[in-house]
Amino acid sequence: MILSINQPAWLPWPGYFHRVARSDLHVVLDHVQFEKDSFVNRNRVRTAGGTAWLTVPVRTAGRFGVAIDALEIADDGRWARKQWDTLRFAYARAPHFAAHAPFFEQVFARPWPRLLDLLLHVNGYLSEALGVRTPLRRSSELRPQGRKSELVLELCRGLGATTYLSGPLGRDYLELGTFRSAGIAVEFDDYVPPVYPQCQPGPFAPGLSVVDLLFNCGPEAGPRLLAPRGAFPENPATP
């Protein structure tokens, strides 16, 4: 059984879903401490003026060490309106934006007290749109002990994994010897995101949220995300 583990993220990049899709089970690492300036509550999209950050404001003042699953949104009513305006103006010309606009309009119109509820709801929709149907577990329900490599190994053991599929940064902290001793193989998902037509003019802008791929490529977004590099014709610039 191939297991992957990752913190939840706001409008994640394509590599997030690529690793989930390659797994038999994915653990949403939501019981760990929230880190400021991480991708848990922000990501980038492409606008007419270049790339822009979309950040969900969270309450951290006086709450040092707050876990992701307990994180509250600092909702003053402005962030959601601003993000919806950014998305609809940036992708008005994208060929598949209209198909997904009703979902996102509803998301930004309703209140979200907790960040995790928002992330799970939106990422569930994105997974379905991309054809990624890997089952999920939440680490807050499993309550593993330890940090970093020890934490990952405990989750793998507890869930019966035979292979752990790590992101590239796992090379910096995973103690591979302990995984070998436990009979668990470790693989690294060195994902190279696809190049695809973007609705904004200019050279291709890499490293964006998966919504850029989805709004521009529609039903092809999932196949492009999972296909080897070069499987689709590349047209990275739009006049």
C-alpha positions as CSV (number, residue, x, y, z in Angstrom):
1,M,0.0,0.0,0.0
2,I,1.4,3.4,-1.1
3,L,0.9,6.1,1.5
4,S,1.5,9.9,1.1
5,I,1.3,12.6,3.7
6,N,1.0,16.3,3.4
7,Q,-0.3,19.3,5.2
8,P,-3.5,20.7,3.7
9,A,-3.0,23.7,1.4
10,W,-5.1,26.5,0.0
11,L,-5.6,26.1,-3.8
12,P,-2.5,23.8,-4.0
13,W,-0.1,23.5,-6.9
14,P,-0.5,20.6,-9.3
15,G,2.3,18.5,-7.6
16,Y,0.1,18.3,-4.5
17,F,-2.6,16.4,-6.4
18,H,0.0,14.4,-8.4
19,R,1.4,12.8,-5.2
20,V,-2.1,12.1,-3.9
21,A,-3.1,10.5,-7.1
22,R,-0.1,8.2,-7.1
23,S,-1.1,7.0,-3.6
24,D,-3.5,4.3,-2.3
25,L,-4.1,6.4,0.8
26,H,-3.3,10.0,1.6
27,V,-3.0,11.5,5.1
28,V,-4.0,15.1,5.6
29,L,-1.4,16.3,8.2
30,D,-3.7,18.6,10.1
31,H,-2.6,18.1,13.7
32,V,0.8,19.8,13.4
33,Q,1.7,23.4,14.2
34,F,0.7,26.0,11.6
35,E,3.8,27.8,10.1
36,K,3.4,31.4,9.0
37,D,4.2,32.1,5.3
38,S,3.6,28.4,4.3
39,F,1.2,27.3,1.6
40,V,-1.4,26.1,4.1
41,N,-3.3,29.4,3.7
42,R,-2.0,30.9,0.5
43,N,-1.0,30.3,-3.1
44,R,-0.4,32.2,-6.4
45,V,-2.5,32.7,-9.5
46,R,-1.8,34.6,-12.7
47,T,-3.4,38.0,-13.3
48,A,-3.1,40.6,-16.1
49,G,-0.5,42.3,-14.0
50,G,1.5,39.2,-13.2
51,T,1.3,36.6,-10.5
52,A,-0.6,37.4,-7.3
53,W,-0.9,35.8,-3.9
54,L,-4.3,34.7,-2.6
55,T,-4.1,34.5,1.2
56,V,-6.7,33.4,3.7
57,P,-6.1,35.5,6.8
58,V,-5.9,33.5,10.0
59,R,-6.0,34.3,13.7
60,T,-2.5,33.6,15.2
61,A,-2.1,36.6,17.6
62,G,-1.6,35.2,21.1
63,R,-2.0,31.6,19.9
64,F,1.6,30.4,19.5
65,G,1.8,26.8,18.4
66,V,-1.8,26.6,17.2
67,A,-2.5,23.4,15.2
68,I,-3.8,23.6,11.6
69,D,-7.0,21.8,12.6
70,A,-7.7,24.5,15.2
71,L,-6.9,27.5,13.1
72,E,-9.6,30.1,12.8
73,I,-10.1,32.4,9.8
74,A,-9.8,36.1,10.6
75,D,-13.0,37.0,8.7
76,D,-13.6,40.7,8.3
77,G,-15.7,40.1,5.1
78,R,-13.1,41.6,2.8
79,W,-10.7,38.7,2.0
80,A,-13.3,36.5,0.4
81,R,-14.7,39.3,-1.8
82,K,-11.2,40.4,-2.8
83,Q,-10.2,36.8,-3.8
84,W,-13.3,36.2,-5.7
85,D,-12.8,39.4,-7.6
86,T,-9.2,38.5,-8.3
87,L,-10.2,35.1,-9.7
88,R,-13.0,36.2,-11.9
89,F,-11.2,39.1,-13.4
90,A,-8.0,37.1,-13.9
91,Y,-9.7,34.1,-15.5
92,A,-12.7,35.7,-17.3
93,R,-11.0,34.8,-20.6
94,A,-10.0,31.3,-19.5
95,P,-11.9,28.7,-21.6
96,H,-13.1,26.7,-18.7
97,F,-13.5,29.2,-15.9
98,A,-17.3,29.5,-16.4
99,A,-17.7,25.8,-15.6
100,H,-16.2,26.2,-12.2
101,A,-17.3,29.7,-11.4
102,P,-20.5,28.8,-9.6
103,F,-18.7,26.6,-7.1
104,F,-16.1,29.2,-6.2
105,E,-18.7,32.0,-6.1
106,Q,-20.6,30.0,-3.5
107,V,-17.4,29.2,-1.5
108,F,-16.5,32.9,-1.2
109,A,-20.1,33.9,-0.4
110,R,-20.4,31.7,2.7
111,P,-18.7,32.1,6.1
112,W,-15.9,29.8,7.1
113,P,-15.0,29.9,10.8
114,R,-12.2,27.3,10.5
115,L,-9.5,27.2,7.8
116,L,-9.4,23.4,7.7
117,D,-13.1,23.1,6.8
118,L,-12.5,25.5,3.9
119,L,-9.4,23.6,2.7
120,L,-11.1,20.2,2.8
121,H,-14.2,21.5,1.0
122,V,-12.3,23.2,-1.8
123,N,-9.6,20.5,-2.2
124,G,-12.3,17.9,-2.4
125,Y,-13.9,19.7,-5.3
126,L,-10.5,20.1,-7.0
127,S,-9.7,16.5,-6.6
128,E,-13.0,15.5,-8.1
129,A,-12.5,17.9,-11.0
130,L,-9.0,16.4,-11.7
131,G,-10.2,12.8,-11.4
132,V,-8.2,12.2,-8.2
133,R,-10.2,9.8,-6.0
134,T,-7.6,8.6,-3.5
135,P,-9.2,8.1,0.0
136,L,-8.1,10.4,2.8
137,R,-7.4,10.2,6.5
138,R,-6.8,13.1,8.9
139,S,-3.8,12.9,11.2
140,S,-5.8,14.7,13.9
141,E,-8.0,11.5,14.1
142,L,-5.0,9.2,14.3
143,R,-2.9,11.3,16.7
144,P,0.6,10.0,15.9
145,Q,3.5,10.9,18.1
146,G,6.9,12.3,17.2
147,R,8.2,14.8,14.7
148,K,9.3,14.7,11.1
149,S,10.8,11.3,10.2
150,E,9.6,9.6,13.3
151,L,6.0,11.0,12.8
152,V,6.0,9.8,9.2
153,L,7.2,6.4,10.1
154,E,4.6,6.0,12.8
155,L,1.8,6.9,10.4
156,C,3.2,4.4,7.8
157,R,3.3,1.6,10.4
158,G,-0.1,2.4,11.9
159,L,-1.8,2.4,8.5
160,G,0.0,-0.6,7.1
161,A,1.9,1.1,4.4
162,T,4.5,-0.8,2.4
163,T,5.7,2.3,0.5
164,Y,5.9,5.9,1.6
165,L,5.7,8.4,-1.3
166,S,7.5,11.5,-0.2
167,G,7.9,14.9,-1.7
168,P,11.4,15.9,-2.8
169,L,12.1,17.8,0.5
170,G,11.8,14.5,2.4
171,R,15.4,13.9,1.3
172,D,16.4,16.5,3.9
173,Y,14.9,14.9,7.0
174,L,13.7,11.3,6.4
175,E,15.9,8.7,8.2
176,L,15.8,6.1,5.5
177,G,17.5,3.5,7.6
178,T,14.6,3.3,10.0
179,F,12.2,2.8,7.1
180,R,14.3,0.0,5.7
181,S,14.4,-1.6,9.2
182,A,10.6,-1.4,9.3
183,G,10.3,-3.0,5.9
184,I,8.8,0.2,4.3
185,A,10.2,1.4,1.0
186,V,10.6,5.2,0.4
187,E,10.0,6.8,-3.0
188,F,10.3,10.5,-3.9
189,D,7.8,12.2,-6.2
190,D,10.1,14.5,-8.2
191,Y,7.2,16.1,-10.0
192,V,7.7,18.3,-13.0
193,P,4.5,20.3,-13.6
194,P,3.0,20.5,-17.1
195,V,3.4,23.5,-19.5
196,Y,0.0,24.4,-20.9
197,P,-1.8,27.3,-22.6
198,Q,-2.6,30.2,-20.2
199,C,-5.2,32.8,-20.9
200,Q,-3.0,35.7,-19.8
201,P,-0.6,37.1,-22.5
202,G,3.2,36.5,-22.2
203,P,5.5,33.7,-21.5
204,F,4.3,30.7,-19.5
205,A,4.2,31.3,-15.7
206,P,5.1,28.2,-13.7
207,G,4.5,27.3,-10.1
208,L,0.9,28.5,-9.8
209,S,-2.2,27.1,-8.1
210,V,-3.8,24.1,-9.8
211,V,-6.8,26.3,-10.5
212,D,-4.7,28.0,-13.3
213,L,-4.4,24.6,-14.9
214,L,-8.1,23.7,-14.4
215,F,-9.5,27.0,-15.7
216,N,-7.3,26.9,-18.7
217,C,-7.5,23.2,-19.6
218,G,-10.8,22.0,-18.2
219,P,-11.3,18.2,-18.7
220,E,-7.7,17.9,-19.9
221,A,-6.3,19.2,-16.6
222,G,-6.3,15.9,-14.8
223,P,-4.7,14.0,-17.7
224,R,-2.1,16.8,-18.1
225,L,-1.4,16.7,-14.4
226,L,-0.7,12.9,-14.4
227,A,0.8,12.5,-17.9
228,P,4.6,12.3,-18.4
229,R,6.2,15.5,-19.5
230,G,5.8,15.9,-23.3
231,A,2.7,13.8,-23.6
232,F,0.7,16.9,-24.5
233,P,1.6,19.6,-27.0
234,E,3.0,22.6,-25.3
235,N,1.8,26.1,-26.1
236,P,3.1,28.1,-23.2
237,A,2.5,31.6,-24.7
238,T,-0.8,33.3,-25.4
239,P,-0.9,36.3,-27.8
